């Protein structure tokens, strides 16, 4: 399996890869699982340590190693940011790595290679690739031009060359079939899951964080994701400003997430709310803090313009917190009766939902929502993925 996401700081794809590896191993769903990143096979016992780290990439300091592999893992993790900022280095890197990968993978062509991150190496055996979304193709203005140019070609090649494709949601499955013209029998939707740490917590359980942030239980809005245009933050801020200026709420809004590409305007708007005392920007938070924030928020505000799955929405739902999110989206596929679905392009639609959720929280009168499980788990994700592997192997016999 491709393990590049494990060498980077925590991301949604990193969470997916980490949990997929953990449960493929713990559920004995594969006969022999090997992890491969940038031309290197990672130590055989990496899967034993994946659960020990959540926020940090795989490095020499947090995994047992074979001689020499630790230094290489660390070097790859350190060099990736340097490479990404230098066009000549990127070109050299992109030419050298495929050749290295092809040579290293040649003895394993009887295996299935699964890339969890859009791209496939040169591999002569059967392959599976997970395409999480078509953001690059549908919304190229939300990404650096160099990234769009590179990924458009690479994702198209993966879609054409892979034996089978996996998507996180039904709507992205339909997009992939239409956009790339692939046969629907080659594409399977396998939903993601939220970790068990995302659960209902009482006010007493949340008291320490509530006190430190001077917040009231179930009396604030939460946004949790990367700060970038695709997340619709300008409309979130506009709707909140309008609601606050009209005296319709005194709830603050808490923003959690690191900066993304071209997020200057979003940060200016967030700063304007912070300066008025209406908001707080927390940046990245520890993995132990985010589940508590989900649990004690009045609502997660997550009306993204586009998502392949929208993991924060599921994490909030599993925490028994109401979710304001986009209609006709991947997030709507798993919506429950407590969600408020909005037109993400209409500020008034978002404003009305943010106002409506206040009344619904008051009606709850401090009682937890009758959260019914979504039926999604990382064990299920791993099991459904292993069924794709079995299907791929069956086509070879």
Residue pairs with C-beta under 8 A, 6 or more apart in sequence:
1 17
1 20
1 21
1 33
1 34
1 35
1 36
1 113
1 114
1 115
1 116
2 17
2 36
2 37
2 113
2 114
2 115
2 116
2 117
2 119
2 121
3 17
3 21
3 35
3 36
3 37
3 42
3 46
3 58
4 37
4 38
4 117
5 11
5 13
5 14
5 16
5 17
5 18
5 116
5 117
6 14
6 17
6 18
6 21
6 35
6 37
6 42
6 46
6 50
6 57
6 58
7 37
7 38
7 57
7 58
7 73
7 76
7 77
7 80
8 14
8 57
8 77
8 80
9 55
9 56
9 57
10 54
10 55
10 56
10 57
10 287
12 132
12 309
12 311
13 116
13 117
13 132
14 57
15 195
15 311
16 116
16 130
16 132
16 168
16 192
16 381
17 116
17 117
18 50
19 193
19 195
19 378
19 381
19 382
20 116
20 378
20 381
20 382
20 385
21 33
21 35
21 46
21 47
21 50
22 47
22 50
22 51
22 378
22 382
23 29
23 378
23 379
23 381
23 382
24 30
24 33
24 382
24 385
24 386
25 33
25 47
27 379
27 382
27 383
27 386
29 382
29 383
29 385
29 386
30 386
30 389
32 111
33 47
34 41
34 44
34 108
34 111
35 41
35 42
35 46
35 47
36 42
36 101
36 104
36 105
36 113
36 121
37 73
37 76
38 76
38 97
38 100
38 101
39 97
39 100
39 101
39 104
40 69
40 72
40 73
40 76
40 104
41 69
41 104
42 58
42 69
42 73
43 63
43 64
43 65
43 66
43 69
43 70
44 66
45 63
45 64
46 58
46 63
48 64
49 62
49 63
49 64
52 62
53 62
54 287
55 284
55 286
55 287
56 62
57 77
58 73
58 77
59 73
59 74
59 77
60 70
60 71
60 73
60 74
63 70
63 73
65 73
82 89
83 89
83 90
83 93
84 90
87 146
90 146
94 150
98 121
98 122
101 121
101 122
101 123
102 121
102 122
102 123
105 113
105 121
105 122
105 123
105 124
105 125
106 124
108 125
109 123
109 124
109 125
110 125
111 125
112 125
112 126
112 127
112 128
112 163
112 389
112 392
112 393
113 120
113 121
113 123
113 125
113 126
113 127
113 128
114 127
114 128
114 129
114 130
114 385
114 389
115 121
115 127
115 128
115 129
115 130
115 158
116 130
117 130
117 132
118 129
118 130
118 131
118 132
118 151
118 154
118 155
118 158
119 129
119 151
119 154
119 155
119 158
120 127
120 129
120 157
120 158
120 161
120 162
126 163
126 392
126 393
126 395
126 396
127 161
127 162
127 163
127 164
128 162
128 163
128 164
128 165
128 166
128 388
128 389
128 392
129 158
129 159
129 162
129 165
129 166
130 165
130 166
130 167
130 168
130 190
131 155
131 158
131 159
131 165
131 166
131 167
131 172
131 176
132 167
132 168
132 172
132 308
132 309
133 168
133 172
133 306
133 307
133 308
133 309
133 330
134 172
134 175
134 176
134 179
134 308
135 142
135 143
135 230
135 306
135 308
136 143
136 147
136 148
136 151
136 152
136 155
137 152
137 155
137 179
138 175
138 306
139 230
139 305
139 306
140 148
140 152
141 229
142 228
142 229
142 230
142 261
142 262
143 151
143 261
144 261
156 180
159 165
159 176
159 180
159 182
160 180
160 182
162 186
163 186
163 392
163 395
164 186
164 187
164 188
164 388
164 391
164 392
165 176
165 182
165 186
165 187
165 188
166 187
166 188
166 189
166 190
166 385
166 388
167 173
167 176
167 187
167 188
167 189
167 190
167 308
168 189
168 190
168 191
168 192
168 308
168 309
168 330
169 189
169 191
169 308
169 309
169 330
169 333
170 189
170 333
171 329
171 330
171 333
172 189
172 308
172 309
172 330
173 187
173 188
173 189
176 182
176 187
177 183
177 184
177 187
188 384
188 388
188 391
190 381
190 384
190 385
190 388
191 309
191 334
191 376
191 380
191 381
191 384
192 309
192 311
192 314
192 376
192 381
193 314
193 376
193 377
193 378
193 380
193 381
194 311
194 314
194 315
194 317
194 318
194 376
195 291
195 315
195 378
197 287
197 288
197 291
198 291
198 294
198 315
198 316
198 318
198 319
199 291
199 295
199 318
199 319
199 320
200 295
200 319
200 320
200 368
200 369
200 371
201 291
201 292
201 295
201 296
201 319
202 368
203 210
203 217
203 218
203 296
203 366
205 292
205 295
206 217
206 292
206 295
206 296
209 215
209 289
209 292
209 293
209 296
210 216
210 217
210 296
213 254
213 280
215 252
215 254
215 296
217 296
217 366
218 296
218 297
218 298
218 361
218 364
218 366
219 251
219 298
219 361
220 251
220 252
220 253
220 254
220 297
220 298
221 240
221 251
221 252
221 253
221 254
221 297
221 298
221 299
221 300
221 301
221 354
222 253
222 254
222 256
222 293
222 294
222 297
222 299
222 300
222 301
222 316
222 321
223 231
223 233
223 236
223 253
223 254
223 255
223 256
223 257
223 300
223 301
223 302
224 256
224 257
224 290
224 293
224 294
224 300
224 302
224 312
224 315
224 316
225 231
225 256
225 257
225 302
225 304
225 312
226 257
226 258
226 259
226 260
227 233
227 255
227 257
227 258
227 259
227 260
227 263
227 266
227 267
227 270
228 259
228 260
228 261
228 262
228 263
228 266
229 260
229 262
229 263
229 265
229 266
229 305
230 260
230 304
230 305
230 306
231 257
231 260
231 266
231 302
231 304
231 305
232 303
232 304
232 305
232 326
232 344
233 255
233 263
233 266
233 269
233 270
234 265
234 266
234 269
235 303
235 344
235 345
235 347
235 350
236 253
236 301
236 303
236 350
237 266
237 269
237 270
237 272
237 273
238 269
238 347
239 347
239 348
239 350
239 351
239 354
240 253
240 273
240 278
240 279
240 351
240 354
241 273
242 347
242 351
243 249
243 351
243 354
243 355
244 250
244 278
248 355
248 358
249 354
249 355
249 358
251 298
251 358
252 278
252 279
252 280
253 273
253 278
253 279
253 301
254 279
254 280
254 282
254 293
254 297
255 270
255 279
255 280
255 281
255 282
256 282
256 283
256 284
256 285
256 290
256 293
257 283
257 284
258 283
258 284
259 267
267 281
270 279
270 281
271 281
273 279
274 280
274 281
285 293
290 315
291 315
291 319
294 300
294 315
294 316
294 319
294 321
295 319
295 320
295 321
297 316
297 321
298 321
298 322
298 357
298 358
298 361
299 321
299 322
299 323
299 324
299 340
299 354
299 357
299 361
300 312
300 313
300 316
300 321
300 322
300 323
300 324
300 325
301 324
301 350
301 354
302 310
302 312
302 313
302 316
302 323
302 324
302 325
302 326
302 331
303 324
303 325
303 326
303 342
303 344
303 350
304 310
304 325
304 326
304 329
304 331
304 344
305 326
305 344
305 345
306 329
307 326
307 329
307 330
307 331
308 330
309 330
309 331
310 325
310 329
310 330
310 331
313 323
313 325
313 331
313 334
313 339
314 334
314 374
314 376
316 322
316 323
317 323
317 334
317 336
317 338
317 339
317 371
317 374
318 371
318 373
318 374
320 368
320 369
320 371
321 369
322 338
322 339
322 340
322 357
322 360
322 361
322 369
323 331
323 335
323 338
323 339
323 340
324 339
324 340
324 342
324 350
324 353
324 354
324 357
325 331
325 332
325 335
325 339
325 340
325 341
325 342
326 332
326 341
326 342
326 343
326 344
327 341
327 342
327 343
327 344
329 344
332 339
332 341
334 374
334 376
335 341
336 371
336 372
336 374
338 360
338 369
340 353
340 356
340 357
342 349
342 350
342 352
342 353
343 349
343 350
344 350
